[in-house]
Amino acid sequence: MAQQANIAAQTAFAEAVVTGHLDALDDIVAPDSVDHDPAPGQAQGPEGYKAMFNELRAAFPDLHVEVEHLLATDDELAFAYMISGTHLGPLMGRSATGKKVSYRGMQISRFDSDGKLVERWGSSDELGMLRQLGLADA
């Protein structure tokens, strides 16, 4: 049953990100949650995720995340995903390009017995995203 609860928590996390209802992360992420691959300057816990995803959603207001593959144990989820969106706002100090992007990522999430996210490891192809936007050399 823990697997299903963790999948539900991860699904709620993704829904909060895609819809922009980031306050929902307060109920999904433990206050002392650790992101082992944080964005530059990202704080711990739900506030860190909210700040990071607010910035990403400002840059890509039509942000979409699609889970392509998912594996679950009693306390961890591993999944591959595709992120897509249109660059319509500032990103890393750069002006909007109006270009569409699509790039992959992978993540491992660990949950506690209450179904809250307590650790995250992950990586997405940010260099590929920047190349698609013309903001990095090929």
Backbone hydrogen bonds, N-H to C=O, Kabsch-Sander energy under -0.5 kcal/mol:
donor,donor_aa,acceptor,acceptor_aa,energy
5,A,1,M,-2.0
6,N,2,A,-2.6
7,I,3,Q,-2.5
8,A,4,Q,-2.3
9,A,5,A,-2.3
10,Q,6,N,-2.7
11,T,7,I,-2.4
12,A,8,A,-2.3
13,F,9,A,-2.2
14,A,10,Q,-2.5
15,E,11,T,-2.4
16,A,12,A,-2.3
17,V,13,F,-2.0
18,V,14,A,-2.7
19,T,15,E,-2.6
20,G,16,A,-1.3
21,H,16,A,-0.6
22,L,20,G,-1.8
24,A,21,H,-1.6
25,L,22,L,-1.8
26,D,23,D,-1.6
27,D,24,A,-1.4
28,I,25,L,-0.7
29,V,25,L,-2.8
30,A,117,L,-2.5
33,S,30,A,-2.1
34,V,118,V,-2.4
36,H,34,V,-0.7
36,H,120,R,-3.1
42,Q,39,A,-2.5
45,G,33,S,-1.7
48,G,44,Q,-0.8
48,G,45,G,-0.6
49,Y,45,G,-1.5
50,K,46,P,-2.8
51,A,47,E,-2.4
52,M,48,G,-2.2
53,F,49,Y,-2.9
54,N,50,K,-2.4
55,E,51,A,-1.9
56,L,52,M,-2.2
57,R,53,F,-2.7
58,A,54,N,-1.9
59,A,55,E,-1.7
60,F,56,L,-2.4
63,L,60,F,-1.9
64,H,84,S,-2.5
66,E,82,M,-2.7
67,V,65,V,-0.5
68,E,80,A,-2.8
69,H,80,A,-1.5
71,L,78,A,-2.9
73,T,76,E,-3.0
77,L,109,S,-2.5
78,A,71,L,-2.8
79,F,107,Q,-2.5
80,A,69,H,-2.1
81,Y,105,G,-2.7
82,M,66,E,-2.3
83,I,103,Y,-3.3
84,S,64,H,-2.4
85,G,101,V,-1.7
87,H,99,K,-3.0
88,L,59,A,-2.2
88,L,86,T,-1.3
89,G,59,A,-1.4
91,L,94,R,-2.4
94,R,91,L,-2.1
98,G,87,H,-2.8
101,V,85,G,-2.8
103,Y,83,I,-2.6
105,G,81,Y,-2.0
106,M,123,S,-2.7
107,Q,79,F,-2.2
108,I,121,W,-3.2
109,S,77,L,-2.9
110,R,119,E,-2.7
111,F,75,D,-3.0
112,D,116,K,-2.3
115,G,112,D,-2.0
117,L,28,I,-2.9
118,V,110,R,-3.0
119,E,110,R,-1.5
120,R,34,V,-1.8
121,W,108,I,-2.6
123,S,106,M,-2.5
125,D,104,R,-2.7
126,E,124,S,-2.4
129,M,125,D,-2.0
130,L,126,E,-2.7
131,R,127,L,-2.4
132,Q,128,G,-2.2
133,L,129,M,-1.6
134,G,131,R,-1.3
135,L,130,L,-3.0
136,A,130,L,-0.7
